[in-house]
Amino acid sequence: MGLKLSRKIRNLRNIFLIFIKKKSIFIHNIIIIPFALFKFLYKKSKKKIYKKYSENLDNINNYEFKKTSQNNEDGIIEHIFNKIDLKKVNFIELGFDYYENNSLNFLSKTNKGLFIDSSSDKVLKLKSILKLIYPLKNIDIISEFVDKDNFNSIIKKYFKKDQEIDFLSIDVDGNDYYLFENLDLKPKIICIEYNFWFGPKIKCSIPYNKNFSWDGSIYSGASLNSLCSLAKKKGYHLIALESNCVNAFFVRSDLKDKFEIIDNFKSFRTPIKYSNDKISSGNDILLKKKLTIFE
């Protein structure tokens, strides 16, 4: 009952905001920005959450915690930065929410940052917030629909040739594999979403669609095995899978000796909130969909 009521309130709020936006963008912005700032500050002030969401964990999962990330990425990212002694960070966050993403927890360490998302509302909110909270930081926030052909050129607009990228987060719920495949830069660390519903063995992704928009179903993204195979070709090594089974972390070859490299088959896991029957059913459904299979 509580969840249904919450959804109704949220839907009414959205209808109201759409109505206001049609009447006046200025008034719409005056309404949404203070609420966005409050939500952002509330999220930043929350205590770390150390809950684990799956079993068969690796040593690096001991460092997991959630603060401003969607899952437990914050702790893993902090641990990786400490291991490579990263004091100042050049980062790119592709696909974000203004109050919850992989880069918010280390913004105080930012040397140069770039947030990219297709949602103009999210961009407006984060821009407004960071102007107040981090006015002196060199952080660009842009609204752009990224595809495999424009990804590199967008990055090069905001980073000079001699600026090394320390951390790249890819979370677009669809074309993640193809963006990684076409990436011609070499960040130190890459965090990328995978779809555990595909299972541990198959190398696949949903077919590339420049205009793909996620509908909230399990039909999205790429399998872990396909991303690990691609990463190996590009000179990256798997070092972590956070316990909610959403993100994989890869480190560049020159840094691999600082970490325990994990095997994607041995470390593959599924969230404990789903039964084996649910996982099996989801896998069956996905494998009947149109997929691109890699060798």
C-alpha positions as CSV (number, residue, x, y, z in Angstrom):
1,M,0.0,0.0,0.0
2,G,2.8,2.4,1.0
3,L,4.7,1.7,-2.3
4,K,1.6,2.2,-4.4
5,L,0.8,5.5,-2.6
6,S,4.4,6.6,-3.1
7,R,4.1,6.0,-6.8
8,K,0.9,7.9,-7.0
9,I,2.4,10.9,-5.3
10,R,5.5,10.7,-7.6
11,N,3.3,10.5,-10.7
12,L,1.2,13.5,-9.5
13,R,4.3,15.5,-8.8
14,N,5.7,14.7,-12.3
15,I,2.4,15.7,-14.0
16,F,2.5,19.0,-12.0
17,L,6.1,19.7,-13.0
18,I,5.4,19.0,-16.7
19,F,2.5,21.4,-16.6
20,I,4.6,24.1,-14.9
21,K,7.5,23.5,-17.4
22,K,5.1,24.1,-20.4
23,K,4.0,27.3,-18.8
24,S,7.3,28.7,-17.7
25,I,10.8,27.1,-17.8
26,F,12.0,29.7,-15.3
27,I,9.4,28.9,-12.7
28,H,10.0,25.2,-13.3
29,N,13.7,25.6,-12.5
30,I,13.0,27.7,-9.4
31,I,10.9,24.8,-8.1
32,I,13.1,21.8,-8.9
33,I,16.6,23.1,-8.1
34,P,16.1,23.7,-4.3
35,F,14.5,20.2,-4.0
36,A,17.4,18.7,-6.0
37,L,19.9,20.4,-3.8
38,F,18.2,19.1,-0.6
39,K,18.2,15.5,-2.0
40,F,21.9,15.8,-3.0
41,L,22.9,17.1,0.4
42,Y,20.8,14.4,2.2
43,K,22.5,11.7,0.1
44,K,26.0,13.2,0.8
45,S,25.4,13.3,4.5
46,K,24.2,9.7,4.9
47,K,26.4,7.2,6.6
48,K,28.1,4.5,4.6
49,I,26.2,1.3,4.0
50,Y,28.2,-1.9,4.2
51,K,25.5,-4.4,3.2
52,K,26.5,-7.1,0.8
53,Y,24.1,-8.3,-1.9
54,S,25.5,-11.6,-3.0
55,E,27.7,-14.5,-2.0
56,N,30.9,-16.0,-3.5
57,L,32.7,-12.7,-2.9
58,D,36.3,-11.9,-3.6
59,N,38.8,-10.2,-1.3
60,I,38.2,-6.8,-2.9
61,N,34.5,-7.0,-1.9
62,N,35.6,-6.5,1.7
63,Y,36.2,-2.8,0.8
64,E,32.7,-2.3,-0.5
65,F,30.4,0.4,0.8
66,K,27.6,2.6,-0.6
67,K,27.3,6.3,0.0
68,T,26.5,8.2,-3.2
69,S,26.8,5.4,-5.7
70,Q,23.9,3.3,-6.8
71,N,25.3,0.1,-5.4
72,N,28.6,-0.5,-3.5
73,E,30.9,1.1,-6.0
74,D,32.0,3.9,-3.6
75,G,34.1,1.6,-1.5
76,I,35.7,-0.3,-4.4
77,I,36.6,3.0,-6.1
78,E,38.1,4.4,-2.9
79,H,40.2,1.2,-2.5
80,I,41.4,1.3,-6.1
81,F,42.4,5.0,-5.8
82,N,44.3,4.2,-2.6
83,K,46.1,1.3,-4.2
84,I,47.4,3.4,-7.1
85,D,48.0,6.4,-4.8
86,L,45.7,8.6,-6.8
87,K,45.5,12.0,-5.1
88,K,43.8,14.1,-7.9
89,V,41.4,12.6,-10.4
90,N,40.5,13.2,-14.0
91,F,37.2,11.4,-14.6
92,I,34.4,10.8,-17.0
93,E,30.9,9.7,-15.9
94,L,28.8,8.6,-18.8
95,G,25.2,8.2,-17.7
96,F,24.4,9.6,-14.2
97,D,21.8,10.7,-11.8
98,Y,22.4,14.1,-10.1
99,Y,22.3,12.7,-6.6
100,E,23.6,9.1,-7.2
101,N,26.5,8.1,-9.4
102,N,30.0,6.7,-9.2
103,S,31.9,10.0,-9.1
104,L,30.1,12.1,-6.5
105,N,31.9,10.6,-3.5
106,F,35.4,11.7,-4.7
107,L,34.5,15.1,-6.2
108,S,36.7,16.8,-3.6
109,K,39.7,15.0,-5.3
110,T,38.7,16.2,-8.8
111,N,41.3,17.7,-11.0
112,K,39.2,17.6,-14.1
113,G,35.8,16.0,-14.5
114,L,33.2,15.4,-17.2
115,F,29.6,14.3,-16.6
116,I,27.6,13.3,-19.7
117,D,23.9,12.3,-19.8
118,S,21.1,12.7,-22.3
119,S,18.7,14.1,-19.7
120,S,18.6,17.9,-19.7
121,D,16.9,17.9,-16.4
122,K,19.6,15.8,-14.7
123,V,22.2,18.0,-16.2
124,L,20.5,21.2,-15.1
125,K,20.2,19.9,-11.5
126,L,23.8,18.7,-11.2
127,K,25.1,21.9,-12.8
128,S,23.2,24.1,-10.3
129,I,24.3,22.0,-7.4
130,L,28.0,21.8,-8.2
131,K,28.1,25.5,-8.8
132,L,27.1,26.0,-5.2
133,I,29.0,23.1,-3.6
134,Y,32.2,22.9,-5.7
135,P,32.4,26.3,-7.4
136,L,36.1,26.2,-8.1
137,K,36.3,22.6,-9.5
138,N,37.0,22.1,-13.2
139,I,33.9,20.0,-13.9
140,D,31.8,20.1,-17.1
141,I,28.3,18.7,-17.1
142,I,26.8,18.2,-20.6
143,S,23.5,17.0,-22.1
144,E,24.5,14.7,-25.0
145,F,23.1,11.5,-26.5
146,V,26.3,9.5,-26.8
147,D,26.8,6.8,-29.5
148,K,29.8,4.7,-30.5
149,D,30.7,7.2,-33.3
150,N,30.7,10.4,-31.3
151,F,31.9,9.2,-27.9
152,N,35.6,9.8,-28.5
153,S,35.1,13.2,-30.2
154,I,33.0,14.4,-27.2
155,I,35.7,13.4,-24.8
156,K,38.4,15.2,-26.8
157,K,36.4,18.4,-26.7
158,Y,36.9,18.5,-22.9
159,F,40.2,16.8,-22.3
160,K,43.5,17.9,-23.8
161,K,45.8,15.3,-25.5
162,D,48.2,15.2,-22.6
163,Q,45.4,14.9,-19.9
164,E,45.3,11.3,-18.8
165,I,41.9,10.0,-17.7
166,D,42.1,8.2,-14.4
167,F,38.5,6.9,-14.1
168,L,35.8,6.2,-16.7
169,S,32.3,5.0,-15.7
170,I,30.0,3.8,-18.4
171,D,26.4,3.3,-17.5
172,V,24.0,3.7,-20.5
173,D,21.9,0.6,-20.0
174,G,22.2,-0.5,-23.6
175,N,25.2,0.2,-25.9
176,D,27.8,-0.1,-23.1
177,Y,29.8,-2.8,-25.0
178,Y,30.0,-0.9,-28.2
179,L,31.1,2.3,-26.5
180,F,33.9,0.4,-24.8
181,E,34.8,-1.3,-28.1
182,N,35.2,2.0,-29.9
183,L,37.0,3.8,-27.1
184,D,40.3,4.9,-28.4
185,L,41.5,6.4,-25.0
186,K,43.2,4.4,-22.3
187,P,41.9,5.4,-18.8
188,K,43.6,3.8,-15.8
189,I,40.3,2.4,-14.4
190,I,37.1,1.5,-16.2
191,C,33.8,0.8,-14.4
192,I,31.2,-0.6,-16.8
193,E,27.7,-2.1,-16.3
194,Y,27.1,-5.7,-17.3
195,N,23.9,-7.8,-17.3
196,F,24.2,-10.8,-15.0
197,W,20.9,-12.2,-16.4
198,F,22.9,-13.4,-19.4
199,G,24.8,-15.8,-17.2
200,P,28.5,-16.5,-17.0
201,K,29.3,-18.2,-20.3
202,I,27.7,-16.5,-23.2
203,K,29.5,-13.6,-25.0
204,C,26.7,-11.4,-26.1
205,S,25.1,-7.9,-26.1
206,I,21.8,-6.5,-27.2
207,P,22.4,-5.4,-30.9
208,Y,23.8,-2.0,-31.4
209,N,21.1,0.7,-31.8
210,K,22.2,4.3,-32.0
211,N,18.9,5.4,-30.6
212,F,18.4,2.7,-28.0
213,S,16.4,3.7,-24.9
214,W,16.1,1.3,-22.0
215,D,12.6,0.3,-21.1
216,G,13.4,-0.9,-17.6
217,S,13.3,-4.6,-18.6
218,I,16.2,-7.1,-18.3
219,Y,16.8,-6.8,-22.0
220,S,19.8,-4.5,-21.8
221,G,23.5,-4.2,-21.9
222,A,26.1,-7.0,-22.4
223,S,27.2,-10.2,-20.7
224,L,30.1,-10.1,-18.3
225,N,32.0,-12.7,-20.4
226,S,31.8,-10.5,-23.5
227,L,33.1,-7.4,-21.7
228,C,35.9,-9.4,-20.1
229,S,37.0,-10.8,-23.5
230,L,36.9,-7.3,-25.0
231,A,38.8,-5.8,-22.1
232,K,41.6,-8.3,-22.5
233,K,41.9,-7.4,-26.2
234,K,42.2,-3.7,-25.1
235,G,44.8,-4.3,-22.4
236,Y,42.5,-4.3,-19.3
237,H,42.1,-6.8,-16.5
238,L,39.1,-7.6,-14.3
239,I,39.7,-6.7,-10.6
240,A,36.2,-6.4,-9.1
241,L,32.6,-7.2,-9.4
242,E,30.5,-5.3,-6.8
243,S,28.2,-7.5,-4.9
244,N,24.9,-6.2,-6.4
245,C,26.1,-7.7,-9.7
246,V,25.8,-4.6,-11.8
247,N,29.3,-3.2,-12.3
248,A,32.6,-4.7,-13.4
249,F,35.9,-2.9,-12.7
250,F,38.9,-3.2,-15.0
251,V,42.4,-1.8,-14.6
252,R,45.0,-1.0,-17.3
253,S,47.8,-3.5,-17.8
254,D,50.5,-1.3,-16.4
255,L,48.7,-1.2,-13.1
256,K,47.6,-4.8,-12.8
257,D,50.4,-5.9,-10.5
258,K,48.9,-3.7,-7.8
259,F,45.7,-5.8,-7.7
260,E,44.5,-9.4,-7.5
261,I,43.2,-10.2,-11.0
262,I,40.0,-12.2,-10.7
263,D,38.5,-14.8,-13.0
264,N,35.1,-13.8,-14.4
265,F,33.8,-17.4,-14.3
266,K,34.9,-18.2,-10.8
267,S,33.8,-14.8,-9.5
268,F,30.5,-14.7,-11.3
269,R,27.5,-14.4,-9.0
270,T,23.9,-13.3,-8.9
271,P,22.1,-11.2,-6.3
272,I,20.6,-13.1,-3.3
273,K,17.3,-11.3,-3.7
274,Y,16.5,-13.4,-6.8
275,S,15.8,-17.2,-6.5
276,N,17.6,-19.7,-8.8
277,D,14.2,-20.2,-10.5
278,K,13.9,-16.5,-11.2
279,I,17.4,-16.3,-12.5
280,S,16.9,-19.3,-14.8
281,S,13.6,-18.0,-16.1
282,G,15.1,-14.5,-16.8
283,N,18.0,-16.2,-18.6
284,D,15.7,-18.2,-20.8
285,I,13.7,-15.1,-21.7
286,L,16.8,-13.1,-22.6
287,L,18.3,-15.9,-24.8
288,K,15.2,-15.9,-26.9
289,K,15.6,-12.2,-27.7
290,K,17.5,-10.7,-30.6
291,L,21.2,-10.7,-29.5
292,T,24.6,-10.1,-31.0
293,I,26.8,-13.1,-30.2
294,F,30.6,-12.6,-30.1
295,E,33.3,-15.2,-30.7
